[in-house]
Every structure is written in C-alpha cells, then in structure tokens.
Amino acid sequence: MNTKTETKRLTTRDIRLMKGERPIVSLTAYTASIARRLDPHVDVLLVGDSVGMVVYGDETTLGVTLDMMIRHGHAVVRGSAQACVIVDLPFGSYQESPAQAFRSAARVLTETGASGVKLEGGVEMEPTVRFLVERGIPVMGHVGLKPQSVHVHGGFRKLGENDSEALAILNDGIAIASAGAFAVVLECIPEALARKMTKTIGVPTIGIGASVQCDGQVLVIDDVIGLYGDSSPKFVRRYAELGEQVSSAAAEYASDVRARRFP
C-alpha cells in the first residue's frame, strides 16, 4: 500500500479565507530553482511581470509579453508543490476588452497550471474582473501604484497622499473586490489608506510598500536577497546579500582558472 502523503497546493479560496486569520506571505519567483527554495515558506508565489526588470534588465515592466509570462509561470509551477501560484497578465494582454483578457488568462492557466492571474486596474477594470471570475478564472487585483501605468503616474512614486487620490484608490479596491477578486495587492500607498482599505474590502489586501496594515505582504525575491543591485525600493528589507556572494565566488573562480588552480 502506498503510504506517501502528497502535498496539497493552496488554492485561491484558501488565500481568501486567510483574511483575519493570519498574515499572508508572498514572494515573487521566476524560475523553477528559486520556486523550489521559496515554496515551503510562502502561501503565494507570484510570477510577476517584474521579471522584465529583474531578469531581463528592462527599465519598466512594459516590454514583458504573454509568452514570457507563460514560460516563467510554467517553470514556477513545476518548481513548487504547496504554494498558490499566481501569474501576472502583462501590459497589453487584457486592457482591450474582457474577451481579450479571458483569452490571455485561459492561456496562462492551461499552459502553466497556475491557480490564477493578477491584473492591474481599478474601477475601469471591474467589468473585466467580473467577466473572468464568472468564467472560472480566479483573479487577484492590483491597485495603488500600478507599474504598467508608470508613465501615467509620472514615475514610481507613492500614491494616495492627498484626499482625492486616496478616495480614487479606495474606490478602485472596492470595485475590484466586488467584481469577485479573491485578493487585492496594494502598492505604495500610505499606512492610513492601507488600514482603511483592509478594513473596508472583504478580501485580503496584500501590501508592497503599503505598511503592516495589510492582510499580507509581497516582495520581489531579487530585492529580498540582494540580487537586484542598489536600486531596490526604500521599503524593501534585505534578508541576504547574495549578490555580493555571487560576485565573490565568480572572482575566486576566475582567479583559480587564471592561476591554473582549477580544475
């Protein structure tokens, strides 16, 4: 008799039910090897379109394609066993219409095995989120600073510091949650606004640069372990400096090869 216990992967419903129970832990992942290391410790692995910046060296996320997200999503699902894997829909793959969004999201789920997709936008994306959820696509929202709208925002900056901006972001979060999103990412907003949104919205809020007042937190793994250089956002906490270790190892290897100490 086979007594091996299979690991059960967390679902989007599990994540939704964590609101008010315990903080949700999320990190980005783009490769199977990193996903394998993070998987035992997190609730959500987010395959973010930040891959364009941290892996491909782009200045923004705008150059990321759906095919890129699918390949990285496939890798992360294969490298993980228990975390709920969510894949970003990249710029231009969902904004045109709900039908376009469904085609893109359906490709992501069928070709990667991920549990859901994330998309940016507020009130204007409410019909799209509702359209997707009604057709079986779990959706994570993303409001506040939206990297795909960086040119509209005037750069990467904190939003919601004046009353009108804060009200708009609050209404965005309410709209996306009401449309059926199972969670909403809040990026770069003030603590007071994050607190209000977390109390108001009936689904988990996951903060990135949005204070401890959210139901959970997400960070880019390359920022956390010091692989992205010195340009990480101010709100990031470094838990390791692997970039320095990688450089040191490469320098030692190079020295050994040139001195014929290796192999």
C-alpha angles and dihedrals in degrees: 000000000000108000096174112128114220118220112248115224117227114248131215087253089056089053092049091051091054091076107116092005105078139331115281115234118211136168133172121250131182105174137049093240094055092041089055091055095046099040100085092052106044139063096209131031108198117201093206128194082235080093085088091064104034099036105025099033098237121153093230139015093250097098095059115114132208091246090055092051091049093052093049092042090053090052094049094049090050091049096050136063111178110022122094105247117214123183125206119236103227127230113289095018099094113010097084097069143330088257092056090048091052093051091050095045093046090054091050094051097042097042099041107028090230120155098232149335135253125218134180125236144073135220092355091057096048094099091049094050091048091048092052097045092049088055096050102267113131109219133201113198129217124203138161110045106018111195092204087060095047093127092052091049091050094242137322104320142135113277132199099047093127126057098249094048092046092051091050092052092047090051090048092055093046091050095050093046091047089052090061107268111157093215139000128219114220112202128194101341130137121273094245092054092046090052092050093047093048090053094043103042116076095214130063119285115214114200132212109178088346101110133251090293093091127093090244145353137239130190136174106260094220089059092048095053098037100251098122098067126232098320098084116130117268092247093061118106114209113223095177140010100222092150090069091046092051091050091047092049092049091049092050092048091049091050092050093049094049091047091046091241089126132093 
